[in-house]
Amino acid sequence: GNGDETIKLWDISSGECLHTLEEHTSRVYSVAFSPDGKTLVSGSRDQTVRLWDTSSGKCLHTLQGHTNRVYSVIFSPDGKTVASGSADETIKLWDISSGKCLHTLLSHTSRVNSIAFSPDGATLASGGDKTIKLWDVKTGNYVKNLTGERPYKNMNITGVTGLTEVEK
């Protein structure tokens, strides 16, 4: 995926470009292969998720529903579902066979930069707003939040003087 709105599929043994995929209308941020390698998914600044046939280079589906850039895309381990994370603060789970949105996951307060399925495909992890959120894929329900320790977390600075508003 590239900033020139294209995706190139390469034969890694010969170095030959097999296909140039050109249906996105803006920068491509993320691509991922299906588990069987027959389909590629891409996410773009144009707010779409696209599914591509890797042997022909043809666009199979354009999945629409995000209202901002799509930063991250991934196939589920069984290849039946795609997850997409966006600057619209949502994650969408898509059914590959129908192209329909199964769930829209809401809990982030800034863009979703990364997503990953658990090996069994039952849980999705999403990264954004300095947290990792875990989701139940079947129901689309939020499960829990993982947040690392921050240096000043839970520090009470009430009454402290000599600090600017930015320092507080």
Buried (B, 14 or more C-beta within 10 A) or exposed (E): BEEEBBBBBEEEEEEEEEBEBEBBEEBBBBBBBBEEEEBBBBBBBBBBBBBBBBEEBEBBBEBBBBEEBBBBBBBBBEBBBBBBBBBBBBBBBBEBEEBEBBBEBEBBEEBBBBBBBEEEBEBBBBBBBEBBBBBBBEEBEBEEEEEEEEEEEEEEEEEEEEEEEEEE
